[in-house]
């Protein structure tokens, strides 16, 4: 706990002293060069071949999943999707450094973390198609996953709400004496929400074992970072709140893994929050509702393609003698087949009945809600061409 009388120990000045932005130069951890070799003074984290291979395989799988599901949205098969192309290392590298008992609170671009924990292709599809195999009964938008057995908190659409929730959940873990932390993912755009400031301050004051993981991917939808804030990224804000802070190359899988491993260690040992700012780039559109050609150039994107995290990881595996080109081709092809097969199967599963909109919330559905459900049914029956009858939909 910070000394309440700390002001008595502060260095004083007797003239106006202005502290300018940029006074503290925050370094960025980088271990791998784009060609997969180590930087001269870098040290590989303690990582075994199985973990490294699982990280790489998961990133490859997520890229396939993203490509297929963006295509499915364009075909009208699902309504919405958010791809993580170019940011796979941030989610997968950090998830690999956690333990199964650690809670993950995601924003909406961390499907890699969920896949690393074992979420299946069928589970992804059932959620996105909102069918009767979806545990949320179709009440969530696509890509708003949640899985209690995997300690992955259900995603919520409003930006930043998970940040103070993560501080509170980590405080509960601390009070219960658990050997566990909470990791909370968000983008630099969400860091402009008031919940970011409330969450970090709460965690710092209460000494919560939480890792705040910011994916600084350059854009909050169409707003570039330089138009969002004038300070030194998000890392400087952690220092302002008294939170231990790490800045890392978010396109370097080993650096992200090492940074998160150390952050988890500190969070448990010192029962304190850590902020990680992963500097990366969103190669994909913000979502399937976005067209990035309206606010950035192809040349800018191409420069970042040279820093592709999957290629960087593959080259490092080659240098280690852990990369099997034929096995990787087989993996990618099998992933494509598995995603397409699961997609077709999920389409066949009936959607949830209309009543599920209001069921499970009250012991008995209130009259005003039942009235709305009945009105909705009448509306659908009145305009059947606008609402194609799908099994279960009009029950």
Secondary structure, DSSP 8 states (H G I E B T S, - for coil): ---TTGGGGS---SS-----TTSS----B--B-TTS-B-TT----S--HHHHHHHHHHHHHHHHHHHHHHHHHHTTSSS-----TT-HHHHHHHHHTS-TTSEEE--SS-HHHHHHHT--HHHHHHHHHTBTT-TTTT-S-TT---BTTTTEE---SSTTHHHHHHHHHHHHHHHTT-S--EEEEEETTGGGSHHHHHHHHHHHHHT--EEEEEEE-SEETTEEGGGT-SSSTTHHHHHHTT-EEEEEETT-HHHHHHHHHHHHHHHHHHT--EEEEEE----S-SSTT--GGGTS-HHHHHHHHTT-HHHHHHHHHHHHT---HHHHHHHHHHHHHHHHHHHHHHHHS-B--GGGGTTTTSSS--HHHHHHHHHHHHHHHHTTTTS---TTTT-
